[in-house]
Amino acid sequence: MVDISDSKHEAVSLEYRRDDEPPLVVARLGWRYHHIGVPTDIHRSDEKYIAQYRMYVSGFSSSPYGVEWMRFEPDSPLPQIICTLPHIAFEVDDLEAALQGREMIYPPGSPSDGVRSAMIVHNGAPVELITFAKKSEHK
């Protein structure tokens, strides 16, 4: 039995998802696929450094599938689960509401201007929830 909910939607309980159905968070909560983050130890020429997380990211802007490579420095402050397991990221309209009732492994933060994200874990898998400021809300 699966139970998902947020402040704008009723709880959704289903025993199984059919093969032709999208994940419940997409179908019922309106979350939108954004990217998949894949840890790597391979240096790539298009890497961008994110100092606060001591990590390099690459591929996101050029991947038609939203694949983002993540290479971490040994002293990255991020939890091991984020540094070692791939994660899927969903864009949500209200980050705080989407986090309610979920097990958070990294609190909301701003990896870049106009972006807020947090990491949760579901059944051992890291999931990133991400929201973007409207163009008029950030510089």
Secondary structure, DSSP 8 states (H G I E B T S, - for coil): -EEEEETTEEEEEES---TTS--HHHHTT--EEEEEEEE-----TT-EEEGGGTEEEESGGG-TT-EEEEEE-TT--S-HHHHHS-EEEEE-S-HHHHHTTS-EEEEEE-SSTTEEEEEEEETTEEEEEEEE--GGG--
